[in-house]
């Protein structure tokens, strides 16, 4: 049996840093509950909790939670099946995964 070679998760730092520095209001996501697909800017965001809670505009299911502490942040996107982020035209990342 052939064993696939891998590198550790530190390799994701550069690609993830590039991805997470874009304006997410133009990103598209799909609600896990009802399947509606739309821009993140269309979510209903509630800010009167310990963090931010973003709900689907169609079914009101929670799609995202963001909590910020003094020295870290927690991002929970369990209610989102995917997040499609527009990226500038460049060569795609071609390193090992």
TARA-V807232 format. One record per helix or strand of 3 or more residues. SS is the DSSP state (a for helix, b for strand). FROM is the first residue (numbers start at 1). LEN is the number of residues. Records with the same first field share a line. If there is no record, write none. Layout:
BEGIN
SS=FROM-LEN ; FROM-LEN
END
This chain:
BEGIN
a=9-11 ; 24-3 ; 40-3
b=28-4 ; 37-3 ; 44-3 ; 52-4 ; 62-7 ; 73-4 ; 80-5
END
